[in-house]
Amino acid sequence: MANTPHELAEEFPEFVEKMSSLKVTDKHFAKLANDYHDLNRKVHAAETNVMPREELAEIDLRKRRGALKDEIYAYLRAN
């Protein structure tokens, strides 16, 4: 896969250093970031037909990724 859109560093460039630090020092944030990374890969694979999914399943993945991104943003702002 080439460039995968929606990486956390691209989504939240103002928090790149903070995310790097939290991935090492905060187990909860590390899990959130890892879960986001996994979901993002699944969405990208579906969108590029590497691993095609039914339309509703792909939409569900996108919704889950969006909700997780919102949770990560709230976490970054609070910590």
C-alpha positions as a printed NumPy array, in Angstrom:
array([[  0.   ,   0.   ,   0.   ],
       [  1.24 ,   3.42 ,  -0.839],
       [  0.318,   6.459,   1.18 ],
       [ -2.563,   5.702,   3.498],
       [ -4.745,   8.742,   4.184],
       [ -6.028,   9.613,   7.631],
       [ -2.893,   8.785,   9.613],
       [ -3.037,  10.395,  13.064],
       [  0.019,  12.571,  12.369],
       [ -1.764,  13.97 ,   9.307],
       [ -5.043,  14.399,  11.138],
       [ -3.518,  16.115,  14.174],
       [ -0.191,  17.676,  13.112],
       [ -0.263,  20.017,  16.112],
       [ -0.138,  16.973,  18.433],
       [  2.597,  14.899,  16.739],
       [  5.124,  15.271,  19.573],
       [  2.475,  14.731,  22.235],
       [  1.221,  11.582,  20.498],
       [  4.756,  10.19 ,  20.273],
       [  5.259,  10.747,  23.966],
       [  1.865,   9.363,  24.985],
       [  2.348,   6.2  ,  22.929],
       [  5.333,   5.406,  25.153],
       [  4.083,   6.66 ,  28.52 ],
       [  0.314,   6.091,  28.446],
       [ -0.997,   2.559,  27.871],
       [ -4.539,   3.768,  27.258],
       [ -3.454,   6.218,  24.571],
       [ -1.157,   3.615,  23.017],
       [ -4.148,   1.26 ,  22.716],
       [ -6.324,   3.982,  21.189],
       [ -3.63 ,   4.824,  18.653],
       [ -3.052,   1.165,  17.804],
       [ -6.789,   0.522,  17.413],
       [ -7.058,   3.576,  15.145],
       [ -4.113,   2.383,  13.058],
       [ -5.715,  -1.063,  12.625],
       [ -9.099,   0.387,  11.675],
       [ -7.477,   2.856,   9.284],
       [ -5.692,   0.012,   7.495],
       [ -8.951,  -1.931,   7.174],
       [-10.733,   1.105,   5.733],
       [ -7.921,   1.733,   3.272],
       [ -7.856,  -1.922,   2.206],
       [-11.611,  -1.817,   1.615],
       [-11.504,   1.484,  -0.267],
       [ -8.731,   0.301,  -2.586],
       [-10.374,  -3.12 ,  -3.099],
       [ -7.368,  -4.931,  -1.649],
       [ -9.868,  -6.52 ,   0.741],
       [-13.289,  -5.601,  -0.64 ],
       [-16.215,  -5.477,   1.755],
       [-19.916,  -5.004,   1.393],
       [-20.815,  -1.325,   1.295],
       [-22.484,  -1.336,   4.725],
       [-19.48 ,  -3.05 ,   6.303],
       [-17.161,  -0.44 ,   4.787],
       [-19.408,   2.367,   6.029],
       [-19.382,   0.816,   9.515],
       [-15.573,   0.766,   9.494],
       [-15.477,   4.444,   8.52 ],
       [-17.924,   5.338,  11.294],
       [-15.87 ,   3.415,  13.861],
       [-12.685,   5.132,  12.652],
       [-14.374,   8.547,  12.926],
       [-15.623,   7.857,  16.439],
       [-12.189,   6.664,  17.519],
       [-10.563,   9.731,  15.963],
       [-12.961,  11.926,  17.966],
       [-12.058,  10.038,  21.139],
       [ -8.339,  10.452,  20.446],
       [ -8.749,  14.178,  19.78 ],
       [-10.642,  14.649,  23.055],
       [ -7.948,  12.686,  24.882],
       [ -5.164,  14.784,  23.361],
       [ -6.905,  18.018,  24.328],
       [ -7.521,  16.845,  27.9  ],
       [ -4.031,  15.522,  28.593]])
